[in-house]
Amino acid sequence: MSLRGDTIISRDFTGDVHKVKTTSEVFYTKANRWDEANADEVAPPSFSVDGVQYLYIKTGGVYLLATSRKNVSPALVLEFLSRVANIIKDYCGVLNEESIRQNFVLLYELLDEIIDYGVPQNTATDVLKRYILNRPILPEHLPMKSSAVLAKGVGKAPVISKSVLSRDTSGKKGEIFVDIVEKLSITFNSSGYVQNSAIDGSIQVKSYLSGRPLVKIALNEDLQIAGRSDGYNSYGSNYGVLLDDCNFYEHCNLDNFDIDRTITLNPSQGEFALMNYRTTREIRPPFRVTTSLNDSGAFKVELVMKIRAEFAQRIVAPALSVSIPVPKSTVSISFPTDNPRDGKGGKQGQASQPVGTFLEREKKITWTLKKVQGGSEHIVVARVSLNSQSSVSLKKEFGPVSLQFNLPLFNSSRLQVKYLQILNQSAEKGQNPARWIRYMTESSSYICRI
């Protein structure tokens, strides 16, 4: 389903939920009006309406939705939907509205092989390849339209837009991609000190290697996982990378993991999560935020916010989106352009000042900063006019500040892939597979109190 509520493809396997069109309309209406009747801004991944259970994930600018009248396990269905999303990316090269519309025949063929009578049967890309006859229309032939516009965010990680079906031609060397993706949840106080923080990370592998060769991946030797009796030092002054917990891909060989932090496996073609992990220890926040509110009159408040990029200068964040809720009594907001953006004595003026926008209906201020370089400091100012006199209780209606970003070449946990070896692949000339390792940090809940 598109973000506009249009059903792109659908399949009714059991017949217990009638009128698919009506069901999709109920889901879209409920999901988009959830915040009107509930405290949460977005609908949970599982909810029920009139005896029908709705379970969904949102990815690539589309919804993947499953419905049932039976009491199904939400965790099972959501995991299945995630695997379906990976299969679509494996076969179509990219998951978005246009690729689904252009490859709907292929996707219906995949659905018929993946599910029988509503029961998941197979989500292994290698196995499915034996039964799939249609070939995909690859992304380079597709115009990127609606999903790129509708998908919210401040820029996405580069997409590996290749199909596993297009890599079967003999004579072409294989490739394997390893992405270390971390999602940050951090809360700062108004002085810029971290109150609580957490990282939800994942090592994502996308393999285009033929013949399922043995692959060896090494992580930090000083990696420590809470609760494991592996001979490593307990938490103390000499600790390295600390994880609270983690889980691995089911086909990993972990015989040597507790000895030298290496993982071996024979990866099937397609995308999968090699390792998922979580940590709340020793987090490096990429952006540090401080805020202040000052009265500039009986009915005016000046909001000053300082954002410092605390990562290496060689790293550049493509975009940084900042939003701040303001009191309901706000009448208007002005954005002065005579304050410095660069706290290191950079040039002043409108050209270097991020553009602020007041969303009057939502009572929210937003800024977008582009190409934020590491080590830079940015100051934004908003002068808020109110229809009631400023007071301590009124100032409590400001905030919190929320940041959204994608930051390449950076990871807060310091977890690294030290090396990636393909052990039994053909070493003939021109057949040495290409290996790619990338790091990406994303904001999940990046909040600063005012």
Order of alpha helices (4+ residues) and beta strands (2+ residues): alpha-alpha-beta-beta-beta-alpha-alpha-alpha-beta-beta-alpha-alpha-beta-beta-beta-beta-beta-beta-alpha-beta-beta-beta-beta-beta-beta-beta-beta-beta-alpha-beta-beta-beta
